């Protein structure tokens, strides 16, 4: 991800919290930064004093949050002069947690989230078709190619999130870009579940290529429609997974396989 987008995403993720007492909110911010790939595997998080100050939370709240993400297997902490908290990038071992999170989401809230994403990214694509530079278009193509070659769900999800944030940034609207980052924070774990299927990765990649072509051709209407098709495809798969996972949670223990 280009430095400017990484910086923007970090600013959104680590802006001061409105409710600094909620450990769960801090956990969500840190988890999202790791899931989105803002911090690379093995990268050290800011020290506890610095990170607590950025989030406007107490050191105790931050330590509680770090304990949770450590138990989730997303960070490890070492002591000593060269110690600190280091990122462990999500892999297949984290999928059960993401499944549980999706299954617990109320259907109306999931649909509202997907509708909001379609509205924001669809309009971002319109503006991108009008305002994107040749450099923007080349960057979008490079990023979508990363999705096409992604060998697994975590790397496909990172490429997809990066592509959608870049698309929003190409709109030249700071507000749209910030909203796109926030949307990826909420939807990226769900997308990763979809991208476990290689066919879904391929289909999303092909739809993304059509988005880039429309932006490059300055076709405002096509850019909008192709973006809705791309995000809608993934969104529909998320809804299907949500239904299946929710039904599975309702099954009596031991019912599977009987």
C-alpha positions as CSV (number, residue, x, y, z in Angstrom):
1,X,0.0,0.0,0.0
2,X,1.4,3.4,-0.8
3,X,2.7,5.4,2.1
4,X,0.0,8.0,1.8
5,X,-2.8,5.4,2.1
6,X,-1.0,3.6,4.9
7,X,-0.7,6.9,6.8
8,X,-4.4,7.8,6.2
9,X,-5.5,4.4,7.4
10,X,-3.4,4.6,10.5
11,X,-4.8,8.0,11.3
12,X,-8.3,6.7,11.1
13,X,-7.5,3.6,13.1
14,X,-5.6,5.3,15.9
15,X,-7.5,8.5,16.2
16,X,-8.7,9.3,19.8
17,X,-11.6,7.2,20.9
18,X,-15.0,8.8,21.9
19,X,-15.4,6.2,24.6
20,X,-11.9,5.6,26.0
21,X,-13.2,3.3,28.8
22,X,-14.2,0.5,26.4
23,X,-11.4,-2.2,26.1
24,X,-13.5,-3.8,23.3
25,X,-13.1,-0.7,21.1
26,X,-9.4,-0.6,21.5
27,X,-9.3,-4.4,20.7
28,X,-11.3,-3.7,17.5
29,X,-8.9,-0.9,16.4
30,X,-5.8,-3.0,16.9
31,X,-7.3,-6.1,15.4
32,X,-8.4,-4.1,12.3
33,X,-5.0,-2.6,11.8
34,X,-3.5,-6.1,11.7
35,X,-6.3,-7.6,9.7
36,X,-6.0,-4.8,7.1
37,X,-2.3,-5.4,6.7
38,X,-1.4,-1.9,7.9
39,X,1.2,-3.6,10.1
40,X,3.2,-6.3,8.4
41,X,3.9,-9.7,9.9
42,X,6.6,-9.3,12.5
43,X,6.3,-5.5,12.7
44,X,6.5,-3.9,16.1
45,X,3.5,-1.9,17.3
46,X,4.1,1.5,18.9
47,X,5.1,1.3,22.5
48,X,2.3,1.2,25.1
49,X,2.7,4.7,26.2
50,X,2.7,6.1,22.7
51,X,-0.2,4.0,21.5
52,X,-2.3,4.7,24.6
53,X,-1.7,8.5,24.0
54,X,-2.8,8.2,20.4
55,X,-6.0,6.5,21.3
56,X,-6.6,8.7,24.4
57,X,-7.0,5.7,26.7
58,X,-5.3,4.7,29.9
59,X,-2.3,2.4,29.8
60,X,-4.3,-0.1,31.8
61,X,-7.1,-0.2,29.1
62,X,-4.5,-0.6,26.4
63,X,-2.7,-3.5,28.2
64,X,-6.1,-5.2,28.6
65,X,-6.7,-4.8,24.9
66,X,-3.3,-6.1,24.0
67,X,-3.9,-9.2,26.2
68,X,-7.1,-10.0,24.2
69,X,-5.4,-9.7,20.8
70,X,-2.5,-11.7,22.2
71,X,-4.9,-14.5,23.1
72,X,-6.4,-14.3,19.6
73,X,-2.9,-15.0,18.2
74,X,-2.5,-11.7,16.5
75,X,0.4,-10.3,18.5
76,X,3.3,-11.7,20.6
77,X,5.1,-9.8,23.4
78,X,8.7,-10.1,24.3
79,X,10.5,-8.6,27.3
80,X,13.9,-7.0,27.6
81,X,15.8,-4.2,25.9
82,X,14.8,-5.3,22.4
83,X,11.3,-6.4,23.5
84,X,7.9,-5.1,22.5
85,X,4.7,-6.2,21.0
86,X,5.0,-7.7,17.5
87,X,2.3,-8.5,14.8
88,X,1.4,-12.0,13.8
89,X,-0.5,-11.6,10.5
90,X,-3.8,-13.4,10.3
91,X,-3.9,-16.9,8.7
92,X,-6.2,-19.8,8.5
93,X,-6.0,-20.3,12.3
94,X,-7.9,-17.0,12.8
95,X,-10.8,-18.0,10.6
96,X,-12.9,-19.4,13.4
97,X,-12.9,-16.1,15.2
98,X,-14.0,-14.3,12.0
99,X,-16.7,-16.8,11.4
100,X,-18.1,-16.3,14.9
101,X,-17.9,-12.5,14.5
102,X,-19.9,-12.7,11.3
103,X,-22.5,-15.2,12.6
104,X,-23.2,-12.9,15.6
105,X,-23.9,-9.9,13.3
106,X,-27.6,-9.1,13.1
107,X,-28.8,-9.6,9.4
108,X,-30.3,-6.1,9.2
109,X,-26.9,-4.6,10.3
110,X,-25.0,-6.7,7.8
111,X,-27.3,-5.6,5.0
112,X,-27.0,-1.9,6.1
113,X,-23.2,-2.2,6.1
114,X,-23.1,-3.7,2.6
115,X,-25.6,-1.0,1.3
116,X,-23.4,1.7,2.8
117,X,-20.3,0.2,1.1
118,X,-22.1,0.1,-2.2
119,X,-23.1,3.7,-1.9
120,X,-19.7,5.0,-0.9
121,X,-17.6,3.0,-3.3
122,X,-20.0,3.4,-6.2
123,X,-19.7,7.1,-5.9
124,X,-16.0,6.9,-5.4
125,X,-15.7,5.1,-8.7
126,X,-17.7,7.8,-10.4
127,X,-15.3,10.5,-9.1
128,X,-12.3,8.3,-9.9
129,X,-13.3,8.0,-13.5
130,X,-13.4,11.8,-13.7
131,X,-10.3,12.7,-11.6
132,X,-7.9,9.7,-11.5
133,X,-4.4,10.4,-13.0
134,X,-2.5,7.9,-15.1
135,X,-0.5,7.1,-12.1
136,X,-3.6,6.3,-10.1
137,X,-4.9,4.0,-12.8
138,X,-1.5,2.2,-13.0
139,X,-1.5,1.7,-9.3
140,X,-5.0,0.3,-9.3
141,X,-4.0,-2.2,-12.0
142,X,-0.9,-3.2,-10.0
143,X,-3.0,-3.8,-6.9
144,X,-5.7,-5.7,-8.6
145,X,-3.0,-8.0,-10.1
146,X,-1.9,-8.8,-6.5
147,X,-5.5,-10.0,-5.9
148,X,-5.3,-12.1,-9.1
149,X,-2.1,-13.8,-7.9
150,X,-3.0,-14.1,-4.2
151,X,-2.4,-17.8,-3.1
152,X,-4.6,-17.6,0.0
153,X,-7.4,-15.8,1.7
154,X,-5.3,-13.4,3.9
155,X,-3.3,-12.1,1.0
156,X,-6.4,-11.8,-1.2
157,X,-8.1,-9.8,1.5
158,X,-5.2,-7.5,1.8
159,X,-5.1,-6.9,-1.9
160,X,-8.8,-6.4,-2.1
161,X,-8.9,-3.9,0.8
162,X,-5.9,-2.0,-0.7
163,X,-7.6,-1.8,-4.1
164,X,-10.9,-0.4,-2.7
165,X,-9.1,2.1,-0.6
166,X,-7.0,3.2,-3.6
167,X,-10.1,3.5,-5.6
168,X,-11.6,5.8,-3.0
169,X,-8.4,7.8,-2.8
170,X,-8.5,8.3,-6.6
171,X,-11.8,10.1,-6.1
172,X,-9.7,13.0,-4.7
173,X,-12.1,13.2,-1.8
174,X,-10.6,13.1,1.7
175,X,-14.0,12.3,3.3
176,X,-14.8,9.5,0.9
177,X,-11.3,8.1,1.4
178,X,-11.7,8.1,5.2
179,X,-15.1,6.5,4.9
180,X,-13.6,3.8,2.6
181,X,-11.0,3.0,5.3
182,X,-13.7,2.7,7.9
183,X,-15.7,0.4,5.7
184,X,-12.7,-1.9,5.2
185,X,-12.1,-2.0,8.9
186,X,-15.6,-3.4,9.3
187,X,-15.8,-5.6,6.2
188,X,-12.3,-7.0,5.7
189,X,-12.6,-10.0,8.1
190,X,-15.9,-11.0,6.3
191,X,-14.2,-10.7,2.9
192,X,-11.4,-13.0,4.1
193,X,-13.9,-15.7,4.7
194,X,-15.2,-15.4,1.1
195,X,-11.6,-15.5,-0.3
196,X,-11.0,-18.9,1.1
197,X,-12.6,-20.0,-2.1
198,X,-10.2,-19.7,-5.0
199,X,-13.0,-19.3,-7.5
200,X,-14.3,-16.3,-5.5
201,X,-10.8,-14.8,-5.6
202,X,-10.7,-15.2,-9.4
203,X,-14.1,-13.8,-9.9
204,X,-13.4,-10.7,-7.7
205,X,-10.1,-10.2,-9.6
206,X,-11.8,-10.3,-13.0
207,X,-14.5,-7.8,-11.8
208,X,-11.8,-5.5,-10.4
209,X,-10.0,-5.5,-13.8
210,X,-13.3,-4.2,-15.3
211,X,-13.4,-1.4,-12.7
212,X,-9.9,-0.3,-13.6
213,X,-10.7,-0.4,-17.3
214,X,-13.7,1.8,-16.8
215,X,-11.7,4.3,-14.7
216,X,-9.0,4.4,-17.4
217,X,-11.5,5.0,-20.1
218,X,-13.1,7.8,-18.1
219,X,-16.4,6.0,-18.3
220,X,-18.2,7.3,-15.2
221,X,-21.3,5.2,-15.6
222,X,-19.4,2.0,-16.3
223,X,-17.0,2.6,-13.4
224,X,-20.0,2.9,-11.1
225,X,-21.7,-0.2,-12.4
226,X,-18.5,-2.3,-12.4
227,X,-17.7,-1.3,-8.8
228,X,-21.2,-2.3,-7.7
229,X,-20.8,-5.6,-9.4
230,X,-17.4,-6.3,-7.8
231,X,-18.5,-5.3,-4.2
232,X,-21.9,-6.9,-4.7
233,X,-20.4,-10.2,-5.7
234,X,-18.4,-10.4,-2.5
235,X,-21.3,-9.0,-0.5
236,X,-23.6,-11.7,-1.7
237,X,-21.1,-14.4,-0.7
238,X,-20.8,-12.8,2.7
239,X,-24.6,-12.9,3.2
240,X,-24.7,-16.6,2.2
241,X,-21.9,-17.3,4.6
242,X,-23.7,-15.4,7.3
243,X,-26.8,-17.5,6.8
244,X,-24.9,-20.8,6.9
245,X,-22.9,-19.8,9.9
246,X,-25.9,-18.5,11.8
247,X,-27.8,-21.8,11.1
248,X,-24.8,-23.8,12.2
249,X,-24.8,-21.9,15.5
250,X,-28.4,-22.8,16.1
251,X,-27.8,-26.5,15.6
252,X,-27.8,-28.6,18.9
253,X,-24.3,-29.6,20.0
254,X,-23.4,-32.9,18.4
255,X,-26.1,-32.7,15.7
256,X,-23.5,-32.4,12.9
257,X,-22.7,-35.8,11.4
258,X,-25.6,-37.7,13.0
